Amino acid sequence: MKKLTINSTLNHKAHTYEPMQIEVEKVIRLYGKRFEQLKTHPLDDVPELIENRDLMYIEGNTAHCILFLNYNGNDGILVEAEGCGYARKSQFIPNAKAIVEQNEFTSAERKLHAELKDMAEEIAKLAHAGDTHFVFEDVLGNTDLRALMIQSVAEMLSRRADLAEVKDHYLDIPGQADFTVTAKPTQEMKLYCPLTIYAEPQYDEEEGIIGDYEDIPSRDACDCEDEINETLQEYNEKNDAHRGLMEYYDDNSPVNEKIYSAFPSVEVRDGELVGVLTCKVAEPLTDNEMAEFKSWWAGQASDGYVSKRIMLKRSRMC
């Protein structure tokens, strides 16, 4: 057996354990240092608890809770705030991410896992009987793994927020579609942000670089709008043609399904050159999801997304 390592808490001389039934009404992932802050200061107010306080209550022997997951780790914290904005009742849950992922398995995924486990058991049994070489198809037997995998994918797709309809019609006919998928129509959403623009220092063949990068007012860079957007578009076509920056978003976040694509560009607004993130949205975001997405985009922008791909020369600054 593989050695198991978990993070947990231990009670001193516990007399008994009488668990309640827990119903997780919502799973919220915390980014950066926020999970550590909740873990070390559980009595501090948490915006997500205030926003979702109506989801948390106790009814009989059942507690309706919110589960916070650590985006950078595996653990979680279960909270029933009793109408408060802080974790009035809480419990640290080791390996909570694995529990959530296991709960999200579809019926076909569970069948697939069971079939694979049975195959491994069969190979181990034959190995003890003296066999050493195995052909996958022989061990597979009559199990149609292709059909099971197609069913698994179809069930996963049917749970997505950005898809309107998913149909599985696997017939094992070459060239015949195994399933059809219809995406929900999207609406456009734009987020605007200010730009910090620098002019490249002049270069002389004899003296080399003359001066430093110069901070340019955004109103003086308006003539560069087309040049910047052409460069960004060229970059996107080579790297992230379909989803743009959403290719790098957290796969486990609901935001990743609700926002199909996000492409940065620049626009002239009220005489100023500003940054724009144009998004295609399939489902409305909650206030918490919007705050998460804005925080993520702010991090991308503050890291200098445009500056990594654009170098404005002084001759272009009019």
C-alpha positions as CSV (number, residue, x, y, z in Angstrom):
1,M,0.0,0.0,0.0
2,K,1.3,3.5,-0.9
3,K,2.1,5.6,2.2
4,L,-0.6,8.1,2.9
5,T,0.2,11.6,4.0
6,I,-2.5,14.1,4.9
7,N,-2.9,17.4,6.8
8,S,-5.3,17.1,9.7
9,T,-6.1,18.0,13.3
10,L,-6.1,15.7,16.3
11,N,-8.3,16.0,19.4
12,H,-6.7,15.3,22.8
13,K,-8.3,12.3,24.6
14,A,-11.5,12.4,22.5
15,H,-14.3,10.5,24.2
16,T,-16.5,10.0,21.2
17,Y,-17.2,11.0,17.6
18,E,-20.8,11.7,16.7
19,P,-20.8,13.2,13.2
20,M,-23.8,15.1,11.7
21,Q,-25.0,14.8,8.2
22,I,-23.4,17.5,6.1
23,E,-24.9,18.8,2.9
24,V,-22.4,21.1,1.0
25,E,-24.6,23.7,-0.7
26,K,-21.7,25.4,-2.5
27,V,-17.9,24.8,-3.1
28,I,-15.8,28.0,-3.2
29,R,-12.1,28.0,-4.2
30,L,-9.9,30.5,-2.5
31,Y,-6.9,31.9,-4.4
32,G,-3.5,33.3,-3.3
33,K,-3.2,33.6,0.5
34,R,-6.9,33.8,1.2
35,F,-7.2,30.1,2.2
36,E,-4.3,30.4,4.7
37,Q,-6.0,33.6,6.1
38,L,-9.2,31.7,6.7
39,K,-7.3,28.8,8.2
40,T,-5.3,30.9,10.6
41,H,-8.0,33.6,11.3
42,P,-11.3,31.7,11.0
43,L,-13.2,34.4,13.1
44,D,-12.4,37.2,10.5
45,D,-15.3,38.2,8.2
46,V,-15.2,36.5,4.8
47,P,-17.0,38.2,1.8
48,E,-18.1,34.9,0.4
49,L,-19.8,34.0,3.7
50,I,-21.7,37.3,3.8
51,E,-22.8,36.8,0.2
52,N,-24.0,33.2,0.8
53,R,-25.2,33.3,4.4
54,D,-28.7,32.2,3.4
55,L,-27.3,28.8,2.2
56,M,-26.0,27.9,5.6
57,Y,-28.3,26.6,8.4
58,I,-28.9,23.6,10.6
59,E,-32.1,21.6,10.2
60,G,-32.5,18.6,12.6
61,N,-29.3,16.6,12.4
62,T,-28.3,18.0,9.0
63,A,-26.0,21.0,8.6
64,H,-26.1,22.9,5.3
65,C,-22.6,24.3,4.8
66,I,-20.2,25.9,2.4
67,L,-16.9,24.2,1.6
68,F,-13.9,26.3,1.0
69,L,-11.1,24.7,-1.1
70,N,-7.5,25.7,-1.2
71,Y,-6.7,26.5,-4.9
72,N,-3.0,25.8,-4.3
73,G,-3.5,22.6,-2.3
74,N,-5.8,19.7,-1.5
75,D,-7.4,20.7,1.8
76,G,-10.6,22.5,2.7
77,I,-12.6,24.2,5.4
78,L,-16.2,23.4,6.0
79,V,-18.3,26.3,7.4
80,E,-21.8,26.8,8.8
81,A,-21.8,30.5,9.7
82,E,-25.2,30.6,11.4
83,G,-26.1,33.9,9.6
84,C,-22.8,35.5,10.5
85,G,-20.0,36.8,8.2
86,Y,-17.4,34.6,9.8
87,A,-16.9,30.9,10.3
88,R,-19.0,30.5,13.5
89,K,-19.0,26.7,13.1
90,S,-16.2,25.2,11.0
91,Q,-14.1,22.1,10.5
92,F,-10.8,21.5,8.7
93,I,-11.2,18.8,6.0
94,P,-8.0,17.1,4.8
95,N,-7.9,16.1,1.1
96,A,-11.2,17.9,0.5
97,K,-10.4,18.4,-3.1
98,A,-10.3,14.7,-3.7
99,I,-13.6,14.3,-1.9
100,V,-15.2,16.9,-4.2
101,E,-13.7,15.3,-7.3
102,Q,-14.9,11.9,-6.3
103,N,-18.4,13.2,-5.7
104,E,-18.4,14.8,-9.2
105,F,-17.7,11.5,-10.9
106,T,-20.5,10.4,-13.3
107,S,-22.0,7.0,-13.3
108,A,-20.1,6.0,-16.4
109,E,-16.8,7.2,-14.8
110,R,-17.4,4.9,-11.8
111,K,-18.2,2.0,-14.1
112,L,-15.0,2.7,-16.0
113,H,-12.9,2.8,-12.9
114,A,-14.5,-0.4,-11.7
115,E,-13.7,-2.1,-15.0
116,L,-10.0,-0.9,-14.9
117,K,-9.7,-2.1,-11.3
118,D,-11.1,-5.6,-12.3
119,M,-8.6,-5.8,-15.1
120,A,-5.7,-5.0,-12.8
121,E,-6.9,-7.6,-10.3
122,E,-7.1,-10.2,-13.1
123,I,-3.6,-9.4,-14.3
124,A,-2.2,-9.7,-10.7
125,K,-4.0,-13.0,-10.3
126,L,-2.6,-14.4,-13.5
127,A,0.9,-13.1,-12.6
128,H,0.8,-15.2,-9.4
129,A,-0.2,-18.1,-11.6
130,G,3.0,-17.8,-13.6
131,D,2.0,-15.6,-16.5
132,T,4.3,-12.7,-17.3
133,H,3.2,-11.2,-20.6
134,F,-0.3,-9.8,-21.2
135,V,-2.2,-8.5,-24.3
136,F,-4.6,-5.7,-23.3
137,E,-7.4,-7.0,-25.6
138,D,-7.2,-10.5,-24.0
139,V,-7.6,-9.1,-20.5
140,L,-10.3,-6.7,-21.6
141,G,-12.7,-9.5,-22.5
142,N,-16.2,-8.4,-23.6
143,T,-16.1,-4.9,-22.0
144,D,-16.7,-2.1,-24.5
145,L,-14.3,0.5,-23.1
146,R,-14.9,2.8,-26.0
147,A,-18.6,2.9,-25.4
148,L,-18.0,3.5,-21.7
149,M,-15.5,6.3,-22.3
150,I,-17.9,8.0,-24.8
151,Q,-20.7,7.8,-22.2
152,S,-18.4,9.3,-19.6
153,V,-17.5,12.2,-21.8
154,A,-21.1,12.8,-22.7
155,E,-22.1,12.9,-19.0
156,M,-19.3,15.3,-18.2
157,L,-20.4,17.6,-21.1
158,S,-24.0,17.5,-20.0
159,R,-23.0,19.1,-16.6
160,R,-21.3,22.1,-18.1
161,A,-22.9,25.5,-17.8
162,D,-21.9,26.6,-21.3
163,L,-23.6,23.8,-23.2
164,A,-27.3,23.7,-24.2
165,E,-27.6,20.1,-25.3
166,V,-25.6,16.9,-25.3
167,K,-26.7,13.7,-27.0
168,D,-24.9,10.4,-26.9
169,H,-25.8,8.1,-29.9
170,Y,-22.8,5.8,-30.1
171,L,-23.5,3.0,-32.6
172,D,-19.9,1.8,-33.2
173,I,-20.2,2.7,-36.9
174,P,-17.0,4.0,-38.6
175,G,-17.5,7.7,-39.6
176,Q,-20.7,8.0,-37.6
177,A,-20.8,10.8,-35.0
178,D,-20.7,9.4,-31.5
179,F,-22.4,12.4,-29.9
180,T,-23.7,15.8,-30.8
181,V,-23.1,18.9,-28.7
182,T,-24.8,22.3,-28.9
183,A,-23.2,25.3,-27.2
184,K,-25.3,28.0,-25.5
185,P,-25.2,31.4,-27.3
186,T,-22.8,33.8,-25.7
187,Q,-23.0,37.5,-24.9
188,E,-20.2,40.0,-25.0
189,M,-18.8,41.5,-21.8
190,K,-16.0,44.0,-21.7
191,L,-13.7,44.9,-18.8
192,Y,-11.7,48.1,-19.0
193,C,-8.4,49.0,-17.2
194,P,-5.9,51.9,-17.4
195,L,-2.6,51.4,-19.2
196,T,0.9,52.3,-18.2
197,I,2.8,53.1,-21.4
198,Y,6.6,53.5,-21.8
199,A,8.5,54.8,-24.8
200,E,11.6,52.8,-25.7
201,P,14.9,54.8,-25.2
202,Q,16.7,56.0,-28.3
203,Y,19.6,54.0,-29.6
204,D,22.8,55.3,-31.2
205,E,25.3,53.0,-32.9
206,E,28.2,54.7,-31.3
207,E,26.8,55.6,-27.9
208,G,24.4,52.7,-27.5
209,I,21.2,53.3,-25.6
210,I,20.6,56.9,-24.7
211,G,18.3,57.7,-21.7
212,D,15.8,55.5,-19.9
213,Y,12.3,54.3,-20.7
214,E,10.0,57.3,-20.6
215,D,6.5,57.2,-19.1
216,I,4.0,58.4,-21.8
217,P,0.6,59.7,-21.0
218,S,-2.1,57.3,-22.4
219,R,-3.6,60.2,-24.4
220,D,-0.4,60.5,-26.4
221,A,-0.5,56.8,-27.4
222,C,-3.9,56.9,-29.1
223,D,-2.4,56.7,-32.6
224,C,-0.9,53.3,-31.6
225,E,-4.3,51.6,-31.1
226,D,-4.3,49.8,-34.5
227,E,-0.6,48.7,-34.2
228,I,-1.1,47.3,-30.7
229,N,-4.3,45.4,-31.6
230,E,-2.7,44.0,-34.8
231,T,0.2,42.6,-32.7
232,L,-2.1,41.2,-30.1
233,Q,-4.3,39.6,-32.7
234,E,-1.3,38.0,-34.4
235,Y,-0.1,36.6,-31.1
236,N,-3.5,35.2,-30.3
237,E,-3.9,33.5,-33.7
238,K,-0.6,31.7,-33.1
239,N,-1.2,30.7,-29.5
240,D,-4.7,31.1,-28.1
241,A,-7.0,31.3,-31.2
242,H,-10.1,29.9,-29.6
243,R,-10.3,30.9,-25.9
244,G,-7.6,33.5,-25.5
245,L,-6.6,33.9,-21.9
246,M,-9.3,31.5,-20.7
247,E,-6.9,28.7,-21.9
248,Y,-4.9,29.4,-18.7
249,Y,-7.8,29.8,-16.2
250,D,-8.5,27.4,-13.4
251,D,-10.2,24.3,-14.9
252,N,-12.0,23.6,-11.6
253,S,-13.6,27.1,-11.4
254,P,-17.3,27.6,-12.5
255,V,-16.0,30.8,-14.2
256,N,-14.0,28.7,-16.7
257,E,-17.3,27.2,-18.0
258,K,-19.3,30.4,-17.9
259,I,-16.8,32.6,-19.7
260,Y,-15.8,30.9,-23.0
261,S,-13.2,33.3,-24.2
262,A,-11.3,36.4,-23.1
263,F,-9.1,38.4,-25.5
264,P,-7.1,41.6,-24.5
265,S,-6.9,44.6,-26.7
266,V,-6.8,48.4,-26.4
267,E,-9.4,51.1,-27.2
268,V,-9.5,54.9,-27.3
269,R,-12.1,56.1,-24.8
270,D,-12.6,59.8,-24.0
271,G,-9.3,60.6,-25.6
272,E,-7.3,58.0,-23.6
273,L,-5.9,54.7,-24.7
274,V,-7.2,52.0,-22.3
275,G,-6.9,48.3,-22.0
276,V,-9.9,46.1,-22.8
277,L,-10.7,42.5,-22.0
278,T,-13.5,41.3,-24.4
279,C,-15.2,38.2,-23.1
280,K,-17.8,35.8,-24.5
281,V,-20.1,34.8,-21.6
282,A,-22.5,31.8,-21.8
283,E,-24.0,32.1,-18.3
284,P,-24.3,35.1,-15.9
285,L,-21.6,35.2,-13.2
286,T,-22.5,35.6,-9.5
287,D,-21.1,38.5,-7.6
288,N,-18.4,36.3,-6.1
289,E,-17.5,34.8,-9.5
290,M,-17.2,38.2,-11.0
291,A,-15.0,39.4,-8.2
292,E,-12.8,36.3,-8.7
293,F,-12.6,36.9,-12.4
294,K,-11.8,40.6,-12.0
295,S,-9.1,39.8,-9.5
296,W,-7.6,37.3,-11.9
297,W,-7.6,39.8,-14.8
298,A,-6.1,42.5,-12.5
299,G,-3.2,40.1,-11.8
300,Q,-2.7,39.4,-15.5
301,A,-2.7,43.1,-16.3
302,S,-0.4,44.1,-13.4
303,D,2.1,41.5,-14.6
304,G,2.4,43.5,-17.8
305,Y,0.5,41.2,-20.2
306,V,0.6,43.8,-23.1
307,S,4.2,44.8,-22.4
308,K,5.4,41.2,-22.8
309,R,4.1,41.3,-26.4
310,I,4.4,44.9,-27.4
311,M,7.3,47.3,-27.6
312,L,6.3,50.8,-28.6
313,K,9.1,52.8,-30.2
314,R,9.5,56.5,-29.7
315,S,9.1,57.1,-33.4
316,R,5.5,55.8,-33.2
317,M,4.6,58.0,-30.2
318,C,2.9,61.0,-31.8
